[in-house]
Amino acid sequence: MGRTKPESQPCCTTSEKLALPDVVWAEDLAKLTWALAHPARVRIVRLLLNRTSCMCGEIVEEMPLAQSTVSQHLKILKETGLVQGEIDGPRVCYCINPVALAKLKKFIAEL
């Protein structure tokens, strides 16, 4: 079964003009959305949203990826601030940063 192309509106028909966002807003939005620009990172975020915290090994068990690949995706998510990690002995416990998630939701709504 093929996918149907969604109906689209003609270009440039809006009478309302949107203000160009300031540079900081655009950079913050780009940074947070880049964190979700890979399907594996989307899956990791979704996994963490369903838990209060998660060890790296638990994330690896859920993903069809090597541990090093999952760690690289977690590093990117951490660098953007969407995910935070807390050292628990030799392991790192990851969770969603609720402030960054709320910021992302607000940016998307404003877009």
VEXMI-216047 format. One line per field, with one value per atom (N, C-alpha, C): residue number from 1; atom name; y, x, z. Coordinates in nm, 2 decimals, m for minus. Atoms other than C-alpha are relative to their C-alpha. Last residue first. Layout:
BEGIN
pos = (NUM_...) .
site = (CA_...) .
y = (Y_...) .
x = (X_...) .
z = (Z_...) .
This chain:
BEGIN
pos = (111_111_111_110_110_110_109_109_109_108_108_108_107_107_107_106_106_106_105_105_105_104_104_104_103_103_103_102_102_102_101_101_101_100_100_100_99_99_99_98_98_98_97_97_97_96_96_96_95_95_95_94_94_94_93_93_93_92_92_92_91_91_91_90_90_90_89_89_89_88_88_88_87_87_87_86_86_86_85_85_85_84_84_84_83_83_83_82_82_82_81_81_81_80_80_80_79_79_79_78_78_78_77_77_77_76_76_76_75_75_75_74_74_74_73_73_73_72_72_72_71_71_71_70_70_70_69_69_69_68_68_68_67_67_67_66_66_66_65_65_65_64_64_64_63_63_63_62_62_62_61_61_61_60_60_60_59_59_59_58_58_58_57_57_57_56_56_56_55_55_55_54_54_54_53_53_53_52_52_52_51_51_51_50_50_50_49_49_49_48_48_48_47_47_47_46_46_46_45_45_45_44_44_44_43_43_43_42_42_42_41_41_41_40_40_40_39_39_39_38_38_38_37_37_37_36_36_36_35_35_35_34_34_34_33_33_33_32_32_32_31_31_31_30_30_30_29_29_29_28_28_28_27_27_27_26_26_26_25_25_25_24_24_24_23_23_23_22_22_22_21_21_21_20_20_20_19_19_19_18_18_18_17_17_17_16_16_16_15_15_15_14_14_14_13_13_13_12_12_12_11_11_11_10_10_10_9_9_9_8_8_8_7_7_7_6_6_6_5_5_5_4_4_4_3_3_3_2_2_2_1_1_1) .
site = (N_CA_C_N_CA_C_N_CA_C_N_CA_C_N_CA_C_N_CA_C_N_CA_C_N_CA_C_N_CA_C_N_CA_C_N_CA_C_N_CA_C_N_CA_C_N_CA_C_N_CA_C_N_CA_C_N_CA_C_N_CA_C_N_CA_C_N_CA_C_N_CA_C_N_CA_C_N_CA_C_N_CA_C_N_CA_C_N_CA_C_N_CA_C_N_CA_C_N_CA_C_N_CA_C_N_CA_C_N_CA_C_N_CA_C_N_CA_C_N_CA_C_N_CA_C_N_CA_C_N_CA_C_N_CA_C_N_CA_C_N_CA_C_N_CA_C_N_CA_C_N_CA_C_N_CA_C_N_CA_C_N_CA_C_N_CA_C_N_CA_C_N_CA_C_N_CA_C_N_CA_C_N_CA_C_N_CA_C_N_CA_C_N_CA_C_N_CA_C_N_CA_C_N_CA_C_N_CA_C_N_CA_C_N_CA_C_N_CA_C_N_CA_C_N_CA_C_N_CA_C_N_CA_C_N_CA_C_N_CA_C_N_CA_C_N_CA_C_N_CA_C_N_CA_C_N_CA_C_N_CA_C_N_CA_C_N_CA_C_N_CA_C_N_CA_C_N_CA_C_N_CA_C_N_CA_C_N_CA_C_N_CA_C_N_CA_C_N_CA_C_N_CA_C_N_CA_C_N_CA_C_N_CA_C_N_CA_C_N_CA_C_N_CA_C_N_CA_C_N_CA_C_N_CA_C_N_CA_C_N_CA_C_N_CA_C_N_CA_C_N_CA_C_N_CA_C_N_CA_C_N_CA_C_N_CA_C_N_CA_C_N_CA_C_N_CA_C_N_CA_C_N_CA_C_N_CA_C) .
y = (0.00_2.82_0.01_m0.14_2.94_0.00_m0.06_2.59_0.14_0.06_2.43_0.07_m0.05_2.68_m0.06_m0.14_2.62_0.05_m0.01_2.24_0.14_0.06_2.27_0.01_m0.11_2.50_m0.05_m0.11_2.25_0.11_0.05_1.97_0.10_0.00_2.18_m0.05_m0.14_2.25_0.01_m0.05_1.88_0.15_m0.12_1.75_0.07_m0.12_1.40_0.12_m0.04_1.13_0.12_m0.10_0.94_0.03_0.01_0.74_0.12_m0.13_0.71_m0.03_m0.02_0.41_0.14_0.01_0.35_0.02_0.10_0.49_m0.01_0.09_0.67_m0.11_0.11_0.96_m0.07_0.00_1.17_m0.12_0.12_1.24_0.02_m0.02_1.50_m0.13_0.12_1.48_0.04_0.07_1.77_m0.11_m0.02_1.98_m0.07_m0.10_2.00_0.03_m0.13_1.84_0.10_m0.07_1.57_0.14_m0.04_1.46_0.08_m0.11_1.46_0.05_m0.12_1.25_0.12_m0.06_1.01_0.13_m0.07_0.96_0.06_m0.12_0.88_0.08_m0.10_0.64_0.13_m0.06_0.46_0.11_m0.09_0.42_0.06_m0.13_0.29_0.09_m0.09_0.04_0.13_0.03_m0.10_0.10_m0.06_m0.05_m0.04_0.09_m0.23_0.05_m0.05_m0.03_m0.11_m0.03_m0.15_0.04_0.12_m0.33_0.02_0.08_m0.02_m0.13_m0.07_0.20_m0.09_0.02_m0.04_0.06_0.14_m0.04_m0.03_0.02_0.34_m0.14_0.02_0.35_m0.02_0.12_0.49_0.00_0.00_0.75_m0.13_m0.11_0.84_0.02_0.04_0.63_0.12_0.10_0.67_m0.05_m0.07_1.00_m0.10_m0.07_0.82_0.07_0.10_0.57_0.07_0.06_0.85_m0.10_m0.10_1.04_m0.06_m0.01_0.73_0.10_0.12_0.66_0.01_m0.01_1.02_m0.12_m0.10_0.99_0.02_0.06_0.67_0.09_0.09_0.83_m0.07_0.13_1.12_m0.10_0.01_1.49_m0.14_0.10_1.49_m0.03_0.11_1.67_m0.11_0.09_1.89_m0.12_0.09_2.01_m0.08_0.10_2.14_m0.10_0.09_2.32_m0.12_0.08_2.47_m0.11_0.10_2.60_m0.10_0.09_2.76_m0.11_0.09_2.91_m0.10_0.09_3.05_m0.10_0.10_3.20_m0.10_0.09_3.35_m0.10_0.10_3.50_m0.10_m0.05_3.67_m0.11_0.02_3.53_0.05_0.08_3.69_m0.02_m0.07_3.83_m0.10_0.04_3.65_0.07_0.00_3.83_m0.04_m0.04_3.75_m0.01_m0.14_3.75_0.05_m0.06_3.40_0.15_m0.05_3.28_0.06_m0.15_3.25_0.05_m0.08_2.89_0.15_m0.07_2.70_0.09_m0.13_2.47_0.07_m0.12_2.11_0.13_m0.12_1.79_0.12_m0.09_1.51_0.12_m0.13_1.27_0.09_m0.10_0.92_0.13_m0.12_0.65_0.10_m0.12_0.33_0.11_m0.12_0.00_0.12) .
x = (m0.04_0.71_m0.12_m0.02_0.58_0.04_0.13_0.44_0.01_0.08_0.77_m0.14_m0.05_0.97_m0.09_0.04_0.74_0.05_0.14_0.78_m0.05_0.02_1.15_m0.14_m0.05_1.17_m0.03_0.10_0.95_0.04_0.12_1.19_m0.11_m0.03_1.49_m0.12_m0.01_1.34_0.03_0.13_1.24_m0.01_m0.01_1.59_m0.14_0.04_1.51_0.02_0.14_1.70_m0.02_0.05_2.03_m0.15_0.14_2.21_m0.06_0.07_2.58_m0.15_0.10_2.77_m0.05_m0.06_3.10_m0.10_m0.11_2.96_0.06_0.04_2.63_0.11_m0.09_2.73_m0.05_m0.06_2.43_0.08_m0.06_2.33_0.06_m0.10_2.10_0.05_m0.02_1.91_0.11_0.13_1.78_0.00_0.07_2.08_m0.13_0.11_2.22_m0.08_m0.06_2.55_m0.11_m0.05_2.35_0.06_0.12_2.16_0.04_0.06_2.48_m0.12_m0.09_2.66_m0.06_0.02_2.36_0.08_0.13_2.39_m0.04_m0.02_2.76_m0.13_m0.08_2.69_0.02_0.09_2.43_0.06_0.08_2.69_m0.11_m0.08_2.95_m0.09_m0.01_2.70_0.07_m0.12_2.63_0.00_m0.13_2.28_0.11_m0.07_1.95_0.13_m0.04_1.83_0.07_0.12_1.64_0.03_0.08_1.94_m0.13_m0.06_2.16_m0.08_0.03_1.92_0.05_0.14_1.94_m0.04_0.01_2.32_m0.15_m0.04_2.32_m0.02_m0.14_2.13_0.03_m0.04_1.78_0.15_m0.14_1.58_0.04_m0.05_1.22_0.15_m0.06_1.10_0.05_0.09_0.86_0.06_0.12_1.02_m0.09_m0.02_1.36_m0.13_m0.02_1.24_0.02_0.13_1.10_0.01_0.08_1.43_m0.14_m0.06_1.62_m0.08_0.03_1.39_0.05_0.15_1.42_m0.04_0.01_1.80_m0.15_m0.05_1.80_m0.02_0.10_1.58_0.05_m0.03_1.83_m0.10_m0.01_1.74_0.05_0.10_1.62_0.00_m0.01_1.92_m0.09_m0.11_1.92_0.02_0.05_1.58_0.10_0.09_1.73_m0.06_m0.08_2.02_m0.09_m0.08_1.81_0.07_0.09_1.55_0.08_0.05_1.83_m0.09_m0.11_1.99_m0.04_m0.02_1.66_0.11_0.12_1.57_0.03_m0.01_1.92_m0.11_m0.11_1.91_0.01_m0.14_1.58_0.10_m0.04_1.27_0.14_m0.12_1.16_0.05_m0.12_0.81_0.12_m0.06_0.52_0.14_m0.15_0.32_0.05_m0.06_m0.05_0.15_0.00_m0.21_0.07_0.03_m0.11_0.00_0.13_m0.13_m0.04_0.01_0.24_m0.14_m0.10_0.24_m0.04_m0.09_m0.07_0.09_0.05_m0.21_0.10_m0.08_m0.11_m0.07_0.04_m0.30_0.08_0.09_m0.09_m0.04_m0.06_0.07_m0.11_0.07_m0.07_0.07_0.03_0.17_m0.07_m0.08_0.16_m0.05_0.08_0.00_0.09) .
z = (0.14_1.52_m0.09_0.06_1.85_m0.14_0.01_1.94_m0.06_0.11_1.84_m0.01_0.13_2.06_m0.12_0.01_2.36_m0.14_0.02_2.33_m0.03_0.14_2.30_m0.04_0.09_2.61_m0.15_0.01_2.80_m0.09_0.08_2.70_0.00_0.14_2.81_m0.08_0.04_3.15_m0.15_0.02_3.19_m0.04_m0.07_3.13_m0.02_0.08_3.03_0.09_m0.01_3.23_m0.09_0.09_3.22_0.02_0.00_3.49_m0.08_0.02_3.42_m0.01_0.10_3.55_m0.01_0.13_3.73_m0.11_0.00_4.05_m0.13_m0.11_3.98_0.00_m0.03_3.76_0.12_m0.14_3.67_0.02_m0.05_3.31_0.13_m0.10_3.16_0.05_m0.10_2.84_0.10_0.00_2.63_0.10_m0.13_2.72_0.01_0.04_2.36_0.12_0.04_2.48_m0.03_m0.12_2.67_m0.04_m0.08_2.36_0.12_0.08_2.16_0.07_m0.01_2.43_m0.07_m0.13_2.44_0.02_0.00_2.07_0.13_0.08_2.11_m0.02_m0.08_2.39_m0.07_m0.09_2.18_0.09_0.08_1.91_0.09_0.04_2.15_m0.08_m0.12_2.30_m0.03_m0.09_1.96_0.11_0.03_1.81_0.10_0.08_1.80_m0.05_0.13_2.10_m0.09_0.07_2.41_m0.15_0.02_2.56_m0.08_0.10_2.49_m0.02_0.13_2.69_m0.11_0.02_2.99_m0.14_0.03_2.97_m0.03_0.14_2.97_m0.05_0.01_3.30_m0.15_0.07_3.29_m0.01_0.02_3.49_m0.07_m0.08_3.56_m0.02_m0.12_3.27_0.08_m0.06_2.97_0.14_m0.04_2.87_0.07_m0.13_2.87_0.05_m0.11_2.61_0.13_m0.03_2.39_0.11_m0.08_2.42_0.03_m0.14_2.32_0.08_m0.08_2.03_0.14_m0.03_1.90_0.08_m0.11_1.94_0.03_m0.13_1.73_0.12_m0.05_1.46_0.13_0.04_1.41_0.07_0.14_1.40_m0.04_0.04_1.76_m0.15_m0.09_1.90_m0.04_0.05_1.60_0.08_0.10_1.72_m0.07_m0.06_2.04_m0.11_m0.08_1.87_0.06_0.09_1.60_0.08_0.06_1.85_m0.09_m0.11_2.06_m0.06_m0.04_1.75_0.10_0.11_1.62_0.03_0.00_1.96_m0.11_m0.12_1.99_0.00_0.02_1.64_0.11_m0.02_1.67_0.00_m0.14_1.50_0.02_0.00_1.18_0.14_m0.02_1.24_m0.01_m0.12_1.08_0.02_0.01_0.82_0.14_m0.13_0.79_m0.01_m0.01_0.45_0.12_m0.13_0.38_m0.01_0.00_0.02_0.13_m0.01_m0.04_m0.01_m0.07_m0.16_0.01_0.09_m0.26_0.09_0.03_0.01_m0.10_m0.04_0.02_m0.04_0.08_0.02_0.05_m0.07_0.17_m0.09_m0.02_m0.08_0.07_0.08_m0.04_0.04_m0.08_0.08_m0.09_0.01_m0.11_0.09_0.00_0.00_0.00) .
